[in-house]
Amino acid sequence: MSVTANGAVTLQGFADSAVSSLNIRVNAYAELKEMIRSGYGGRVVDVLMIETA
């Protein structure tokens, strides 16, 4: 799956996983794309905000 713009994305879970799906919202796609393509050496998790339902 590719994300190409801001918005909601639902990722399906894996077989034998406790997670059946994962809902993700991208709020700053252009900035995220630029950060990753500019040689970002950190972890993408550093820019995620995690919330539980």
N, C-alpha and C positions, 0 to 999 in steps of 0.2 A: 504494500500500500504506500502510495506517495501522498504527501501533504503539499499543496501548492498555493494555499492562501489561508488567511485567518478563518477560524470557525471551529465547529465541533467535529470530532472524528471518533469513531468507535472501533476499537481493535478487538478482535475475537480472542478468546482465551486459547490455551493449549490443552491437548488431551491429557487427562489425569491431573489437571491443575485445579486448585481451589478457586482460581479466578476464571469466571465464565466470559467476561468482557471487561474492557477498560475504556472509559470515556475520557477523551482528552480535548481540551479547548486550546487552540493556538490564538494568542492575542497579538503577537508581534512577529508575524511570519518573515517579513523582509529583514528585520533586524536579526532574527535567529539564523536565517539563511546566510546573511553576511558574516555573522560571527563564526559560524561553522566553516565557511569557505575561506576565511582569512587566516586559517591556521590555528584556530583555537586549540590550545593544548590541554585544557582542563576537561572536566567531565560535564556532559550535557545536564546531568542531574543538578549541577550547580545553578542552573537557570530555571529549574522547574519549581512551581509552587504546588505542593501536594495537598489536596483536601479530600476528606472522606465524606460520603453521602450520609 
